Amino acid sequence: MMNWDKLLSAKRWGYEDKYIANHIDARSEFQRDYDRIIFSSPFRRLQNKTQVFPLPGSIFVHNRLTHSLEVASVGRSLGRMHFNRMLKEDPEVEKKYPLISEIGNMIAAACLAHDLGNPAFGHSGESAISYYFAEGAGKDYKATVTAQQWEDLTHFEGNANALRLLTHQFAGKGRGSLALTYSTIASIAKYPCSSVAGHKKGIIYRKKYGFFDSEQQDFEKIAEDLGLIRVEGDELIYKRHPLVYLVEAADDICYNVVDLEDAHRLKILSYEEVKELLMPLCTIPRMEERLEEFDDSDAKVGYLRAIAINTLVNQCSNLFYDKQNEIMNGDFNSALMDAIEEPLRSAMKAIEKVSVKKIYNYSSVVQKEVAGYKVMGGLLEEFVPAYLKNNSKYHEKLIELIPKQFLTKAGDDYSKIQTILDFVSGMTDLYAVELFRKIKGISFPSMS
């Protein structure tokens, strides 16, 4: 069974020798994590990465940055609510677990970081990277990497890429990249297993995978220090850190509900359609009367969204508390949002059905995904052979376009390929399109 005393650690990645258990300052170590992410370049780049809809003109919709901020807000509430319940049950809980009052800040920081590894164009970008190696020109490199490394490449995973961003020592970036605390890093690992152990249906912690071969030893170090439960076998697999469930719930709550709000702003869904979907989640008295206080349909949808999120936060908080023994034992095999009570669960299924039909398959969304797929694949077609072969003046010029922080001194193909993936996956949607157009000769760079 996992134990909060080990699970909650202020030990900082890359600076373990400077770890101070009871550091006194204006900010806790986990508030420092939050601030470090807020001020980081990967986080700022989320502003120009699409959430669902293409980046807007005159109508505001969510991007990855605003989504992450909202998820962090919900995640902090979930963490604080759990601490308050623990404190009510045992007024001495802070003496037993000195960092337990900080779980809201840990979760908020992890929520900020949860999408950092997503490439431009989201899942379409992931698919383009995977296809390049599985079916495209990149398959020529299969013989030069290990079986696990090949799984990393042919099933590129944004979750594993986020862990890499938080732990990898990029050139000139210090000993531990963002140097976050162990607990914050572990709280983003939804699938704490290697790529060869992932993609197992019916096992929540193996649904995908959580770290590349290059970061496997790093994650193992963090997991063992925190006392995560290791699954016996030849492959590296751990049970989830308990706070992962709350990070995941915050993400699930936000995107399911907020995507409806964006769809309404873009006139994809009418007010009546959104109201029909969200009203079953609005369990407070006199909801109809309250809606009549607003004249503007956007304001009404905003109010419905706020009440629905509040309902789901309470549901997930209750469930996490009620199932804490199963969670601490590593036996809870469901996302919290998939286990909420009826009729709320059916209401969420109805939202998911409409979202798939009318939002995620909306024409501009599909066009963005198709275009993004071509852009990401096209960039790999240029940069991967340039960096691995470097046998022409053209290749040398392409390599000059790669920022020095990504370049590696390692000579193996896997490390060199990761150099290109670090560069390409970190691009914003707009930069990826602009660079693709320029190197393909579709547009010509200006002097400004």
C-alpha positions in Angstrom: 0.0 0.0 0.0 1.3 3.5 -0.9 1.8 6.0 1.9 1.2 9.7 1.9 4.4 10.3 3.9 6.4 9.0 1.0 4.1 10.0 -1.9 4.4 13.7 -0.9 7.9 14.8 -1.4 9.5 18.3 -1.9 12.7 16.7 -3.3 13.5 18.6 -6.5 14.6 16.9 -9.7 18.2 17.5 -10.6 18.9 19.3 -7.3 18.5 16.4 -4.9 21.7 17.5 -3.1 20.1 20.8 -2.2 16.8 19.3 -0.9 15.6 20.9 2.3 12.6 19.1 3.9 11.3 22.1 5.9 12.2 25.0 3.7 10.5 28.2 5.0 9.7 30.9 2.4 6.9 33.0 1.0 6.1 30.1 -1.3 6.0 26.4 -0.7 8.1 24.2 -2.9 4.9 23.3 -4.9 3.9 26.9 -5.4 7.4 27.3 -6.8 6.6 24.4 -9.2 3.5 26.2 -10.3 5.4 29.5 -10.9 8.2 27.8 -12.7 5.8 26.2 -15.2 3.9 29.5 -15.7 7.1 31.3 -16.6 8.5 28.6 -18.8 8.7 28.7 -22.6 6.9 25.4 -23.2 4.0 26.7 -21.2 3.8 30.0 -23.1 3.9 28.1 -26.4 0.6 26.5 -25.4 -1.0 29.8 -26.3 -0.6 29.0 -30.0 -1.5 25.3 -29.8 -5.1 24.5 -30.5 -7.3 22.8 -28.0 -10.1 21.7 -30.4 -11.0 24.5 -32.8 -8.5 26.2 -35.1 -7.0 29.4 -33.5 -9.6 32.1 -33.7 -10.0 35.3 -35.6 -12.5 37.6 -33.9 -14.2 34.9 -31.8 -12.3 33.6 -28.7 -12.1 29.9 -28.1 -9.9 27.9 -25.8 -6.3 27.1 -26.7 -4.0 24.7 -24.8 -2.8 27.5 -22.5 -6.3 28.7 -21.3 -7.4 25.1 -21.0 -4.4 24.2 -18.8 -5.1 27.3 -16.6 -8.7 26.2 -16.1 -7.7 22.6 -15.4 -5.2 23.9 -12.8 -8.0 25.9 -11.1 -10.3 22.8 -10.9 -7.4 20.6 -9.8 -6.5 22.9 -7.0 -10.1 22.8 -5.7 -10.1 19.0 -5.9 -6.9 18.8 -3.9 -8.0 21.3 -1.3 -11.3 19.5 -0.8 -9.6 16.2 -0.1 -7.2 17.8 2.4 -10.2 19.4 4.2 -11.9 16.0 4.4 -8.8 14.4 5.8 -8.4 17.2 8.3 -12.0 16.9 9.4 -11.6 13.2 9.9 -8.3 13.5 11.7 -7.3 17.0 13.2 -3.7 15.6 13.6 -3.3 14.6 10.0 -0.8 17.4 9.3 1.5 16.1 12.0 1.4 12.7 10.4 1.9 14.0 6.9 3.5 17.5 7.0 3.0 18.1 3.3 -0.6 17.0 3.1 -2.0 20.6 3.1 0.0 21.2 -0.1 -1.8 18.6 -2.3 -3.9 21.4 -3.9 -0.8 23.2 -5.1 0.8 19.9 -6.2 -2.2 19.1 -8.4 -2.5 22.6 -9.7 1.2 22.5 -10.9 0.7 19.1 -12.4 -2.4 20.3 -14.2 -0.5 23.2 -15.7 2.1 20.7 -17.0 -0.2 17.9 -18.2 -0.3 19.1 -21.9 3.2 20.4 -22.3 4.3 17.4 -24.3 1.5 17.6 -26.8 2.8 18.4 -30.3 1.3 21.0 -32.6 -2.1 19.9 -33.8 -2.7 17.7 -30.8 -3.6 14.0 -31.5 -3.2 14.6 -35.2 0.4 15.6 -34.6 1.0 12.5 -32.5 -0.5 10.4 -35.3 1.7 12.1 -37.9 4.8 11.4 -35.9 3.8 7.8 -35.3 2.9 7.2 -39.0 6.2 8.6 -40.3 8.1 5.9 -38.4 5.6 3.1 -38.8 4.7 3.5 -42.4 6.7 6.4 -43.9 10.3 7.0 -44.7 11.2 6.8 -41.0 10.7 3.0 -41.0 14.2 2.7 -42.5 15.6 3.4 -39.0 13.9 0.4 -37.3 17.1 -1.7 -37.5 19.1 1.0 -35.8 17.1 1.2 -32.5 15.9 -1.3 -29.8 12.4 -2.8 -29.8 11.4 -0.4 -27.0 12.8 2.6 -28.7 10.9 1.6 -31.9 7.6 1.5 -29.9 8.4 5.0 -28.6 8.7 6.2 -32.2 5.8 4.3 -33.8 3.4 5.2 -30.9 4.5 8.7 -30.1 2.9 9.8 -26.9 2.4 13.3 -25.6 2.2 12.1 -22.0 5.7 10.6 -22.2 6.9 13.7 -24.0 5.7 15.9 -21.1 7.7 13.8 -18.7 10.7 14.3 -21.0 10.3 18.1 -21.0 10.2 18.1 -17.2 13.3 16.0 -16.7 15.5 16.1 -19.7 18.7 18.2 -19.5 18.4 20.3 -22.6 21.7 22.1 -23.6 22.2 25.2 -21.5 19.1 24.6 -19.4 20.6 23.5 -16.1 20.8 20.2 -14.3 17.2 19.3 -14.3 15.2 21.3 -16.9 12.4 22.9 -14.9 13.6 21.1 -11.8 10.2 20.4 -10.4 9.5 18.3 -7.2 9.2 14.6 -7.4 5.5 14.6 -6.4 4.5 17.1 -9.1 6.3 15.1 -11.8 4.8 11.8 -10.7 1.3 13.4 -10.7 1.3 13.9 -14.5 2.1 10.2 -15.2 -1.3 8.9 -16.1 0.3 5.7 -17.6 3.4 4.9 -15.6 4.8 2.2 -17.8 7.1 1.8 -20.7 5.9 1.8 -24.4 6.3 -1.9 -24.7 4.0 -2.4 -21.7 1.4 0.2 -22.7 -1.7 0.0 -24.9 -3.4 -2.7 -22.8 -7.2 -2.3 -22.9 -9.0 -2.5 -19.5 -5.9 -1.5 -17.4 -6.1 2.2 -16.7 -2.4 2.6 -15.9 -1.4 0.8 -19.1 -3.9 2.4 -21.5 -1.1 4.3 -23.1 2.5 4.8 -21.8 4.2 7.4 -19.7 7.9 7.6 -20.4 10.2 7.1 -23.3 13.2 4.7 -23.1 15.4 7.7 -22.6 13.6 8.7 -19.4 12.9 5.2 -18.1 15.6 5.2 -15.4 14.6 8.8 -14.4 11.0 7.8 -13.8 12.1 4.6 -12.0 14.2 6.8 -9.7 11.2 9.1 -8.9 8.8 6.2 -8.5 11.0 4.2 -6.1 11.7 7.3 -4.0 7.9 8.0 -3.7 7.0 4.4 -3.0 4.8 3.8 -6.0 3.7 0.2 -6.4 5.8 -1.7 -9.0 4.0 -4.4 -11.0 6.0 -7.6 -11.1 7.3 -8.7 -14.5 10.1 -8.0 -17.0 8.6 -4.7 -18.2 8.7 -1.5 -16.2 5.2 -0.9 -14.9 4.0 1.1 -11.8 0.6 1.8 -10.3 -0.5 5.4 -10.5 0.4 8.0 -8.0 -2.9 8.7 -6.2 -2.9 12.4 -7.2 -3.0 11.4 -10.9 -6.6 10.6 -10.5 -7.4 14.1 -9.5 -5.3 15.7 -12.2 -7.0 13.4 -14.7 -10.5 14.3 -13.3 -9.8 18.1 -13.6 -8.8 17.6 -17.2 -11.8 15.5 -18.0 -14.2 17.9 -16.3 -12.9 20.9 -18.2 -12.6 19.7 -21.7 -16.0 17.9 -21.7 -17.9 20.9 -20.4 -15.9 23.8 -21.9 -15.9 22.4 -25.4 -19.7 22.9 -25.4 -19.2 26.5 -24.5 -16.8 27.0 -27.3 -19.1 25.3 -29.8 -21.9 27.6 -28.7 -19.7 30.7 -29.3 -18.9 29.4 -32.8 -22.7 28.8 -33.4 -22.0 25.1 -33.9 -24.5 24.3 -31.1 -27.5 26.4 -30.2 -28.2 27.6 -26.7 -31.1 25.1 -26.5 -28.8 22.2 -27.4 -26.2 23.2 -24.8 -28.8 23.7 -22.1 -30.3 20.3 -22.8 -26.9 18.7 -22.3 -25.8 20.6 -19.2 -29.0 20.9 -17.2 -28.8 17.3 -15.9 -25.5 18.3 -14.4 -26.9 21.4 -12.7 -28.3 20.0 -9.5 -28.9 23.2 -7.6 -32.4 24.4 -6.8 -34.3 26.9 -9.0 -31.9 26.5 -11.9 -34.5 27.6 -14.5 -35.3 30.8 -12.5 -31.6 31.6 -12.1 -31.1 31.3 -15.9 -33.9 33.8 -16.5 -31.7 36.4 -14.7 -29.5 36.5 -17.8 -30.5 38.1 -21.1 -27.5 37.0 -23.1 -27.2 33.4 -24.2 -23.4 33.4 -23.8 -23.9 34.4 -20.2 -26.5 31.7 -19.7 -24.1 29.1 -21.2 -21.3 30.4 -18.9 -23.5 30.0 -15.9 -24.6 26.4 -16.9 -20.9 25.6 -17.4 -19.9 26.9 -14.0 -22.7 25.0 -12.1 -22.0 21.8 -14.1 -18.3 22.0 -13.3 -19.1 22.5 -9.6 -21.3 19.4 -9.6 -18.6 17.3 -11.2 -15.9 18.5 -8.9 -18.0 17.5 -5.9 -18.8 14.1 -7.4 -15.1 13.4 -8.2 -14.0 14.6 -4.7 -16.5 12.4 -3.0 -15.5 9.4 -5.1 -11.8 9.9 -4.5 -12.4 10.1 -0.8 -14.7 7.1 -0.7 -12.3 5.0 -2.9 -9.0 6.1 -1.2 -8.2 2.7 0.1 -8.5 1.1 -3.3 -6.5 4.0 -4.8 -3.7 3.8 -2.3 -3.5 0.0 -2.9 -3.3 0.6 -6.7 -6.5 -1.3 -7.2 -8.9 1.4 -8.5 -9.1 0.6 -12.2 -11.2 3.6 -13.5 -11.0 7.3 -14.2 -13.0 9.1 -11.6 -15.2 10.6 -14.2 -16.1 7.2 -15.5 -17.2 6.1 -12.1 -19.5 9.0 -11.0 -23.0 8.1 -10.0 -26.1 8.0 -12.2 -27.8 10.0 -13.8 -24.7 12.2 -14.0 -22.7 9.5 -15.8 -25.3 9.1 -18.5 -25.4 12.9 -18.9 -21.6 12.9 -19.5 -22.1 10.1 -22.1 -24.7 12.2 -23.9 -22.2 15.1 -24.0 -19.5 12.8 -25.3 -21.8 11.5 -28.1 -22.8 15.0 -29.2 -19.2 16.3 -29.0 -17.9 13.5 -31.3 -20.7 14.0 -33.8 -20.9 17.8 -33.9 -17.7 19.2 -32.5 -14.8 16.9 -33.1 -16.0 16.2 -36.6 -16.9 19.8 -37.4 -15.5 20.7 -40.8 -12.9 23.3 -39.7 -11.7 20.9 -36.9 -11.2 18.1 -39.4 -9.5 20.4 -41.9 -7.1 21.5 -39.2 -6.3 17.9 -38.3 -5.7 16.9 -41.9 -3.5 19.9 -42.6 -1.6 19.4 -39.3 -1.0 15.8 -40.2 0.6 16.8 -43.5 2.6 19.6 -41.9 4.1 17.5 -39.1 4.9 14.7 -41.5 6.5 17.1 -43.9 8.7 18.6 -41.3 9.9 15.1 -40.2 10.6 14.2 -43.9 13.0 17.1 -44.1 14.7 17.3 -40.6 15.1 13.6 -39.7 17.3 12.6 -42.7 19.1 15.9 -42.5 20.2 15.4 -38.9 20.9 11.6 -39.1 22.7 11.6 -42.5 23.9 15.2 -43.0 25.4 14.3 -46.4 24.7 17.5 -48.3 24.8 21.3 -48.2 21.0 21.3 -48.0 21.1 19.1 -44.9 23.7 21.4 -43.3 21.4 24.4 -43.9 18.4 22.5 -42.4 20.4 21.7 -39.3 21.2 25.4 -38.8 17.5 25.9 -38.3 17.4 23.7 -35.2 17.9 25.6 -32.0 21.2 24.6 -30.2 19.4 23.5 -27.0 17.9 20.5 -28.9 21.2 19.2 -30.4 22.8 16.2 -28.9 26.4 15.0 -28.7 25.2 11.3 -28.7 25.9 9.4 -31.8 23.1 6.8 -31.8 20.1 7.2 -34.1 17.5 7.1 -31.3 19.1 10.1 -29.6 19.4 12.0 -32.8 15.8 11.2 -33.8 14.7 12.5 -30.3 16.5 15.7 -31.1 14.2 16.3 -34.1 11.1 15.2 -32.2 12.0 17.6 -29.4 12.3 20.4 -31.9 9.2 19.6 -34.0 6.9 18.6 -31.2 7.6 21.8 -29.3 6.5 24.0 -32.2 3.3 26.0 -32.0 0.7 25.3 -34.7 1.4 28.6 -36.4 5.2 28.2 -36.4 5.0 24.7 -37.7 2.9 25.8 -40.7 5.1 28.8 -41.4 8.3 26.7 -41.3 6.8 24.0 -43.4 5.7 26.5 -46.1 9.2 28.1 -46.1 11.3 25.0 -46.4 8.9 23.5 -49.0 9.2 26.7 -51.1 5.5 27.5 -50.8 6.3 30.9 -49.3 9.4 33.0 -49.1 10.8 34.3 -45.8 10.7 38.0 -45.2 13.7 40.0 -43.9 11.9 41.2 -40.8 
